[in-house]
């Protein structure tokens, strides 16, 4: 399917069911739940600006981007703030960029990223960090983020292992995930 008249808008609660379904289809069952998406949605809003974005072709959800405002997410053992060269409080988080298979390869992912960056800058962020799936076909996730200015910070083996043991079914590994993440930063 080729995208016709893609329309972009802020993520809203009315999008949640479709976002969960698409996220789980693309990333693996259990990747998104209603509780997680509600939390992620709230983490993306700061100063009245929403960094979550959806793309639609007519009524069909073509893709979405989840991003967390700077200061509204917690670093964990997979984050390396000492390597970011920016104050942690000024760095947002790019949770995921998801495009439906029928719509991939048409620039939708890049546009979703740019719209989130615009919102994050309005919120006051100076950069965004993401964990890119290195086992994506052809390492496409890392290549995509690099094309948009992302720079490798650190590689993290077994990034989604604990998630898989807690019910996330990786599309490659199932419930025993050993996929690696490239922690990357994109400065605004």
C-alpha positions in Angstrom: 0.0 0.0 0.0 1.3 3.4 -0.8 0.5 6.3 1.5 -2.1 8.7 0.3 -2.5 12.0 2.1 -0.8 11.1 5.3 -2.1 13.3 8.1 -0.1 13.8 11.3 -1.6 14.8 14.7 -0.8 14.6 18.4 -1.4 11.3 20.1 -4.7 11.2 21.9 -6.4 8.7 24.2 -8.8 7.8 21.3 -5.7 6.4 19.4 -4.6 4.1 22.2 -6.3 0.8 21.1 -4.9 1.1 17.5 -1.5 2.2 18.8 -1.3 -0.8 21.1 -2.4 -3.2 18.3 0.2 -1.8 15.8 3.0 -1.6 18.4 2.4 -5.3 19.4 2.2 -6.3 15.7 5.5 -4.7 14.8 7.5 -5.1 18.0 6.1 -8.2 19.5 3.2 -9.1 21.7 3.3 -7.4 25.1 5.4 -4.5 23.9 2.6 -2.1 24.7 -0.3 -2.4 27.1 -3.1 0.0 28.1 -1.3 0.8 31.4 2.1 1.3 29.7 0.6 3.5 27.0 -1.2 5.7 29.4 2.0 6.2 31.4 4.0 6.9 28.2 1.3 9.4 27.0 1.6 11.3 30.2 5.4 11.3 30.1 5.2 12.9 26.6 3.3 16.0 27.7 5.0 19.0 29.2 4.0 22.7 29.3 0.8 21.8 27.3 2.9 20.4 24.5 2.5 16.7 23.4 5.5 15.0 21.9 3.5 11.8 20.9 2.5 11.8 17.3 0.3 9.6 15.1 0.2 9.3 11.3 -3.0 8.3 9.5 -4.0 7.5 5.9 -7.7 8.2 6.0 -8.9 6.3 9.0 -6.0 3.8 9.0 -3.2 4.2 11.5 0.0 4.3 9.5 2.4 4.9 12.3 3.2 6.5 15.7 6.0 8.0 17.7 6.2 7.9 21.5 8.6 10.4 23.1 9.1 11.5 26.7 9.7 15.0 27.8 13.0 15.9 29.4 12.7 15.5 33.2 9.7 13.2 32.9 11.5 9.8 32.6 14.0 7.9 34.6 17.4 6.7 33.4 18.2 3.1 34.2 21.1 0.7 33.8 20.7 0.9 30.0 21.4 4.7 30.0 24.8 6.4 30.0 24.1 10.0 31.0 27.8 10.5 31.8 28.5 10.1 28.0 25.7 12.4 26.8 27.7 15.6 27.3 24.5 17.4 28.3 22.7 17.7 31.6 20.4 14.8 32.2 17.4 17.1 32.9 17.7 18.6 29.4 17.5 15.2 27.5 14.2 13.7 26.3 13.6 10.1 25.5 12.5 8.6 22.2 10.6 5.5 23.3 9.6 4.1 19.9 8.9 5.0 16.3 6.5 2.5 14.6 5.3 2.4 11.1 2.9 -0.2 9.8 4.6 -2.6 7.4 2.3 -1.5 4.5 3.5 2.1 4.9 7.2 1.6 5.5 9.7 3.2 3.2 7.8 6.3 2.4 9.3 8.8 4.9 6.6 8.5 7.6 9.1 7.5 10.3 11.3 10.5 9.6 8.3 12.8 9.6 7.1 11.4 12.9 10.6 11.9 14.4 10.8 15.5 13.1 7.3 16.4 14.6 8.4 14.9 18.0 11.6 16.9 17.9 9.7 20.1 17.3 7.5 19.4 20.3 10.4 18.4 22.5 12.3 21.6 21.6 9.1 23.6 22.5 9.2 21.7 25.9 12.8 22.9 26.4 14.8 19.7 25.6 18.2 20.0 24.1 18.5 16.4 22.8 16.8 13.0 22.8 18.2 9.6 23.7 16.9 6.3 22.2 17.6 2.6 22.4 17.7 1.3 18.8 17.1 -2.4 18.1 20.3 -3.7 16.5 18.7 -6.9 15.3 16.1 -5.0 13.2 16.3 -6.3 9.6 19.5 -4.9 8.1 20.0 -2.9 11.3 17.5 -0.5 9.8 16.6 1.1 13.1 20.2 2.3 13.8 20.6 3.4 10.2 17.4 5.4 10.3 18.3 7.2 13.5 21.9 7.8 12.2 20.5 9.4 9.0 18.6 11.9 11.2 21.6 12.9 13.2 21.7 10.2 15.9 25.1 9.4 17.3 26.1 6.1 19.1 26.7 6.5 22.8 27.0 2.8 23.8 25.9 -0.7 22.9 23.8 -2.7 25.4 23.6 -6.5 25.0 20.4 -8.1 26.3 18.6 -4.8 26.6 15.1 -6.4 26.4 15.9 -9.6 28.2 14.0 -8.7 31.5 11.0 -7.4 29.5 10.9 -10.8 27.6 11.0 -12.7 30.9 8.1 -10.5 32.1 5.8 -11.3 29.2 7.1 -9.4 26.1 7.5 -11.7 23.1 10.3 -10.4 21.0 9.6 -10.9 17.3 12.9 -12.7 16.9 13.6 -14.3 20.3 10.2 -14.8 21.8 10.2 -14.8 25.6 14.0 -15.3 25.8 15.2 -12.1 24.2 18.9 -11.5 23.7 18.7 -8.6 21.3 21.1 -5.7 21.7 20.3 -2.0 21.8 22.4 0.9 20.5 22.0 3.8 22.9 22.0 6.8 20.7 21.7 10.6 21.2 20.2 13.1 18.8 21.1 16.7 19.7 18.7 19.4 18.7 
